[in-house]
Amino acid sequence: MDKPRSNAWETALTVLQEAQPPFIPEGAHAMTVVIEYPPGDPGAPPHRHPGPAFGLVLEGEMLMELEGEPERVLRPGEAFWEPGGDVIHYQDGNNRDDVPLRFTVTMLCEPGKPMFTLVEEAELARRQDRRASRRS
């Protein structure tokens, strides 16, 4: 005898975030990655992505900071996004020194460009006025 289909799908969807990215590079392809940092790790140096990126914290706490926005702490189940392009991603490090940080990111990548480019110190100095106040 066939088991009746569950209706759980009717309430299974939870919206974590909605965003309207400013652009999607022509010919873009999507890449989904998992990033894992050990306890206390500062994460990637300041960088940018050629297209928008959408992420979700899976474990631990991320210290997140994008150009023009104050740094904030994201916890498991919290989503984030960044527009990509010219915006500098200052921080994505582990906010805790006792547990690892694990998060996933889906990026829309522009063909022929790396999905991740480090920002040089000289550019950081020139754009210092675009960085939001940081917590002490």
PARO-459901 format. One record per residue (C-alpha): residue number from 1; residue in one letter; chain; x, y, z. Coordinates in pm, 1 decimal. Example, Ala and Ser with C-alpha at 12.3 -4.5 7.8 and 13.67 -1.06 7.14 Angstrom:
BEGIN
pt pos 1; code A; unit A; c1 1230.0; c2 -450.0; c3 780.0
pt pos 2; code S; unit A; c1 1367.0; c2 -106.0; c3 714.0
END
This chain:
BEGIN
pt pos 1; code M; unit A; c1 0.0; c2 0.0; c3 0.0
pt pos 2; code D; unit A; c1 133.9; c2 347.0; c3 -90.4
pt pos 3; code K; unit A; c1 212.5; c2 576.4; c3 198.4
pt pos 4; code P; unit A; c1 20.2; c2 906.1; c3 170.2
pt pos 5; code R; unit A; c1 235.7; c2 1205.0; c3 77.2
pt pos 6; code S; unit A; c1 320.3; c2 1436.5; c3 365.7
pt pos 7; code N; unit A; c1 206.1; c2 1796.1; c3 346.0
pt pos 8; code A; unit A; c1 514.7; c2 1919.8; c3 535.0
pt pos 9; code W; unit A; c1 632.6; c2 2088.7; c3 214.1
pt pos 10; code E; unit A; c1 356.0; c2 2345.8; c3 260.2
pt pos 11; code T; unit A; c1 530.6; c2 2494.5; c3 566.1
pt pos 12; code A; unit A; c1 888.3; c2 2380.2; c3 500.1
pt pos 13; code L; unit A; c1 1012.7; c2 2706.7; c3 347.2
pt pos 14; code T; unit A; c1 1163.4; c2 2977.2; c3 569.4
pt pos 15; code V; unit A; c1 1292.4; c2 3296.8; c3 406.5
pt pos 16; code L; unit A; c1 1629.3; c2 3390.1; c3 559.0
pt pos 17; code Q; unit A; c1 1693.0; c2 3700.8; c3 352.4
pt pos 18; code E; unit A; c1 1580.2; c2 3882.1; c3 43.0
pt pos 19; code A; unit A; c1 1813.2; c2 4102.8; c3 -156.4
pt pos 20; code Q; unit A; c1 1814.6; c2 4286.3; c3 -484.0
pt pos 21; code P; unit A; c1 2174.0; c2 4279.4; c3 -606.7
pt pos 22; code P; unit A; c1 2282.4; c2 4584.6; c3 -805.3
pt pos 23; code F; unit A; c1 2409.7; c2 4378.3; c3 -1098.1
pt pos 24; code I; unit A; c1 2479.6; c2 4027.8; c3 -1215.6
pt pos 25; code P; unit A; c1 2782.3; c2 4003.2; c3 -1443.2
pt pos 26; code E; unit A; c1 2698.9; c2 3902.1; c3 -1801.5
pt pos 27; code G; unit A; c1 2762.8; c2 3532.4; c3 -1855.0
pt pos 28; code A; unit A; c1 2797.2; c2 3477.4; c3 -1480.6
pt pos 29; code H; unit A; c1 2814.3; c2 3130.7; c3 -1336.4
pt pos 30; code A; unit A; c1 2727.9; c2 3031.6; c3 -979.8
pt pos 31; code M; unit A; c1 2979.0; c2 2880.9; c3 -739.0
pt pos 32; code T; unit A; c1 2886.1; c2 2751.4; c3 -393.3
pt pos 33; code V; unit A; c1 3167.3; c2 2702.2; c3 -141.5
pt pos 34; code V; unit A; c1 3205.6; c2 2610.9; c3 224.1
pt pos 35; code I; unit A; c1 3456.7; c2 2812.6; c3 427.9
pt pos 36; code E; unit A; c1 3594.5; c2 2678.0; c3 756.2
pt pos 37; code Y; unit A; c1 3812.7; c2 2881.1; c3 995.3
pt pos 38; code P; unit A; c1 3962.3; c2 2746.9; c3 1318.7
pt pos 39; code P; unit A; c1 3887.9; c2 2914.5; c3 1653.8
pt pos 40; code G; unit A; c1 4002.8; c2 3278.2; c3 1664.4
pt pos 41; code D; unit A; c1 4110.8; c2 3288.7; c3 1298.3
pt pos 42; code P; unit A; c1 4086.0; c2 3640.9; c3 1148.7
pt pos 43; code G; unit A; c1 3963.6; c2 3504.7; c3 814.3
pt pos 44; code A; unit A; c1 4051.6; c2 3637.3; c3 471.3
pt pos 45; code P; unit A; c1 4232.1; c2 3969.6; c3 431.5
pt pos 46; code P; unit A; c1 4029.6; c2 4256.3; c3 279.0
pt pos 47; code H; unit A; c1 3905.6; c2 4144.5; c3 -62.3
pt pos 48; code R; unit A; c1 3629.8; c2 4179.1; c3 -320.2
pt pos 49; code H; unit A; c1 3425.5; c2 3954.0; c3 -545.7
pt pos 50; code P; unit A; c1 3334.6; c2 4034.7; c3 -907.3
pt pos 51; code G; unit A; c1 2965.7; c2 3954.5; c3 -854.2
pt pos 52; code P; unit A; c1 2717.1; c2 3927.5; c3 -568.9
pt pos 53; code A; unit A; c1 2762.1; c2 3666.7; c3 -296.4
pt pos 54; code F; unit A; c1 2500.4; c2 3513.6; c3 -66.5
pt pos 55; code G; unit A; c1 2593.3; c2 3319.3; c3 246.8
pt pos 56; code L; unit A; c1 2473.0; c2 3139.2; c3 555.0
pt pos 57; code V; unit A; c1 2657.1; c2 3073.0; c3 882.3
pt pos 58; code L; unit A; c1 2644.5; c2 2701.6; c3 963.7
pt pos 59; code E; unit A; c1 2852.2; c2 2686.0; c3 1285.3
pt pos 60; code G; unit A; c1 3028.8; c2 2933.4; c3 1513.2
pt pos 61; code E; unit A; c1 3016.4; c2 3311.3; c3 1484.7
pt pos 62; code M; unit A; c1 3139.4; c2 3526.5; c3 1197.2
pt pos 63; code L; unit A; c1 3262.6; c2 3882.0; c3 1237.9
pt pos 64; code M; unit A; c1 3134.5; c2 4034.9; c3 912.8
pt pos 65; code E; unit A; c1 3224.5; c2 4375.0; c3 772.8
pt pos 66; code L; unit A; c1 3155.0; c2 4523.6; c3 431.2
pt pos 67; code E; unit A; c1 3263.9; c2 4865.5; c3 314.2
pt pos 68; code G; unit A; c1 3024.6; c2 5132.6; c3 437.7
pt pos 69; code E; unit A; c1 2856.5; c2 4904.2; c3 692.7
pt pos 70; code P; unit A; c1 2940.8; c2 4855.6; c3 1060.6
pt pos 71; code E; unit A; c1 3095.2; c2 4524.6; c3 1155.8
pt pos 72; code R; unit A; c1 2846.1; c2 4275.5; c3 1294.0
pt pos 73; code V; unit A; c1 2839.3; c2 3925.5; c3 1438.1
pt pos 74; code L; unit A; c1 2648.6; c2 3655.8; c3 1251.0
pt pos 75; code R; unit A; c1 2544.5; c2 3334.0; c3 1423.0
pt pos 76; code P; unit A; c1 2433.5; c2 2991.1; c3 1293.9
pt pos 77; code G; unit A; c1 2127.9; c2 3018.6; c3 1072.0
pt pos 78; code E; unit A; c1 2187.7; c2 3386.9; c3 992.3
pt pos 79; code A; unit A; c1 2224.7; c2 3481.9; c3 627.2
pt pos 80; code F; unit A; c1 2431.2; c2 3757.1; c3 466.4
pt pos 81; code W; unit A; c1 2495.5; c2 3895.9; c3 122.0
pt pos 82; code E; unit A; c1 2730.4; c2 4137.9; c3 -44.2
pt pos 83; code P; unit A; c1 2688.6; c2 4315.7; c3 -375.1
pt pos 84; code G; unit A; c1 3031.6; c2 4234.2; c3 -517.4
pt pos 85; code G; unit A; c1 3196.7; c2 4457.5; c3 -774.2
pt pos 86; code D; unit A; c1 3384.4; c2 4749.9; c3 -620.1
pt pos 87; code V; unit A; c1 3273.0; c2 4691.3; c3 -256.8
pt pos 88; code I; unit A; c1 3550.0; c2 4583.0; c3 -17.8
pt pos 89; code H; unit A; c1 3480.0; c2 4288.6; c3 211.9
pt pos 90; code Y; unit A; c1 3693.1; c2 4376.3; c3 516.6
pt pos 91; code Q; unit A; c1 3616.3; c2 4089.3; c3 754.0
pt pos 92; code D; unit A; c1 3476.4; c2 3737.0; c3 756.2
pt pos 93; code G; unit A; c1 3673.3; c2 3599.2; c3 1051.1
pt pos 94; code N; unit A; c1 3586.6; c2 3374.4; c3 1341.0
pt pos 95; code N; unit A; c1 3449.6; c2 3586.6; c3 1624.8
pt pos 96; code R; unit A; c1 3510.3; c2 3309.6; c3 1880.3
pt pos 97; code D; unit A; c1 3835.9; c2 3162.9; c3 2007.0
pt pos 98; code D; unit A; c1 3676.1; c2 2843.1; c3 2141.8
pt pos 99; code V; unit A; c1 3485.8; c2 2700.3; c3 1842.5
pt pos 100; code P; unit A; c1 3541.7; c2 2677.8; c3 1465.7
pt pos 101; code L; unit A; c1 3348.0; c2 2889.9; c3 1215.5
pt pos 102; code R; unit A; c1 3184.0; c2 2724.8; c3 916.3
pt pos 103; code F; unit A; c1 2976.8; c2 2905.7; c3 654.2
pt pos 104; code T; unit A; c1 2862.1; c2 2857.7; c3 299.0
pt pos 105; code V; unit A; c1 2863.4; c2 3117.9; c3 21.3
pt pos 106; code T; unit A; c1 2710.4; c2 3113.2; c3 -326.3
pt pos 107; code M; unit A; c1 2877.4; c2 3362.2; c3 -559.5
pt pos 108; code L; unit A; c1 2781.6; c2 3476.3; c3 -905.4
pt pos 109; code C; unit A; c1 3117.0; c2 3488.5; c3 -1078.8
pt pos 110; code E; unit A; c1 3211.2; c2 3687.9; c3 -1385.3
pt pos 111; code P; unit A; c1 3375.6; c2 3472.0; c3 -1653.4
pt pos 112; code G; unit A; c1 3749.8; c2 3518.3; c3 -1678.5
pt pos 113; code K; unit A; c1 3782.4; c2 3690.7; c3 -1340.4
pt pos 114; code P; unit A; c1 3890.1; c2 3532.0; c3 -1013.9
pt pos 115; code M; unit A; c1 3607.1; c2 3488.6; c3 -763.7
pt pos 116; code F; unit A; c1 3825.6; c2 3649.4; c3 -496.3
pt pos 117; code T; unit A; c1 4075.6; c2 3937.7; c3 -527.3
pt pos 118; code L; unit A; c1 4281.8; c2 4078.6; c3 -239.0
pt pos 119; code V; unit A; c1 4277.5; c2 4456.5; c3 -191.3
pt pos 120; code E; unit A; c1 4618.1; c2 4623.3; c3 -161.7
pt pos 121; code E; unit A; c1 4712.9; c2 4836.3; c3 139.9
pt pos 122; code A; unit A; c1 4741.4; c2 5153.1; c3 -73.1
pt pos 123; code E; unit A; c1 4381.0; c2 5117.8; c3 -189.8
pt pos 124; code L; unit A; c1 4262.5; c2 5050.7; c3 167.1
pt pos 125; code A; unit A; c1 4432.0; c2 5374.5; c3 277.8
pt pos 126; code R; unit A; c1 4272.7; c2 5575.1; c3 -8.0
pt pos 127; code R; unit A; c1 3926.2; c2 5443.4; c3 78.6
pt pos 128; code Q; unit A; c1 3952.4; c2 5467.0; c3 458.0
pt pos 129; code D; unit A; c1 3673.1; c2 5729.0; c3 461.9
pt pos 130; code R; unit A; c1 3430.8; c2 5465.3; c3 324.0
pt pos 131; code R; unit A; c1 3483.7; c2 5231.6; c3 618.5
pt pos 132; code A; unit A; c1 3221.0; c2 5249.5; c3 894.5
pt pos 133; code S; unit A; c1 3319.2; c2 5307.9; c3 1257.6
pt pos 134; code R; unit A; c1 3442.9; c2 4991.1; c3 1423.4
pt pos 135; code R; unit A; c1 3363.4; c2 4861.4; c3 1771.4
pt pos 136; code S; unit A; c1 3634.8; c2 4903.6; c3 2030.5
END
